[in-house]
Amino acid sequence: MIKYRIATVISTFFFLGKLPVAPGTVGSLGGILLFVLIKETYAYLLLVFGLCVVGSWSVRLSLEKADSPDPKYIVIDEVIGQMVALAPMILFHNGSSTRMYFLSFILFRAFDIWKPWPINLVDELTYRKNISGTGQVACIIGDDMLAGLAAGAGLSIIVKYFNVS
């Protein structure tokens, strides 16, 4: 059906998640690309909210045909998490630089892969047998949003105390 095709396009972020090597990393780069295209604060906030809504719908449908509770090819969560990690650049710091994009990317990928507390708790919920449907979708996207919040906080600290811009 067409809704499953649309869900696949969204959940894989235009098939970036289908790449054979490092789909999550490539999905994060897709989040940076979106951020570069949208630099106005309200448009950014609307885009992140819209990605959460549409991303949740697409992940739920994609999971119906998946053989894993958190398939690697679903990368819309990485796109959303990276967008959250970039929030300080648009909300608190006027402007952006290549260094800030790079730091945001490195910090987000580190928190997303390392998964310190409480990110790991949300990630572990994804794999529990009694979690499915909306709860599973919330966990898949939620752990990346938490990693994005941690990366954004780290970015803000680095910018403020190390004068990186």
C-alpha positions, 0 to 999 in steps of 0.5 A, spaced: 500 500 500 502 507 498 502 509 506 507 503 507 511 506 501 510 513 504 512 511 511 518 507 508 521 514 505 520 518 511 522 513 516 529 511 512 529 519 511 529 518 503 532 511 503 539 514 507 537 508 512 538 503 507 545 505 505 549 499 507 554 503 512 553 507 518 545 509 516 545 512 523 551 517 522 548 518 515 541 520 518 544 525 523 548 528 517 541 529 514 539 532 520 544 537 519 542 538 512 535 540 514 538 545 519 542 548 514 536 549 510 531 552 515 535 557 519 529 561 522 527 560 529 519 558 528 520 554 522 525 550 525 521 549 531 515 547 527 519 543 523 522 539 529 515 538 531 512 536 524 518 531 524 516 528 531 509 527 528 510 524 521 516 520 524 512 517 529 507 515 524 512 512 519 516 509 524 509 505 527 508 503 520 515 501 518 515 497 525 509 493 522 513 490 517 520 489 521 523 483 524 527 487 529 524 492 535 529 498 532 531 496 525 537 500 523 534 502 517 529 507 521 533 513 521 528 519 522 530 518 529 537 520 528 534 526 524 530 528 529 535 527 535 541 531 531 536 537 529 534 537 537 542 537 538 543 543 533 537 547 537 542 551 541 545 554 535 538 557 533 535 558 540 541 561 544 547 563 539 546 568 534 549 564 528 553 558 526 559 555 524 562 549 521 565 548 528 559 548 531 556 543 526 561 539 527 561 539 535 554 538 535 554 532 530 560 529 534 556 530 541 550 527 538 553 521 535 557 520 541 551 520 546 547 516 541 552 510 541 554 511 548 547 511 551 549 514 558 543 514 563 537 516 562 538 515 555 540 507 556 533 506 560 529 509 554 533 505 549 532 498 553 525 499 553 524 499 546 527 491 546 522 489 552 516 484 549 511 488 553 512 494 549 509 495 542 505 500 538 506 507 541 510 506 547 515 502 542 515 508 537 516 513 543 522 509 545 525 509 538 525 516 537 525 518 545 532 516 546 535 520 540 531 526 543 535 525 549 541 524 546 540 530 542 538 534 548 545 532 552 549 534 545 545 540 545 547 542 552 554 540 551 554 544 545 552 550 549 557 549 555 563 548 549 560 555 546 560 559 552 566 556 556 571 555 550 568 561 546 567 556 540 563 560 535 
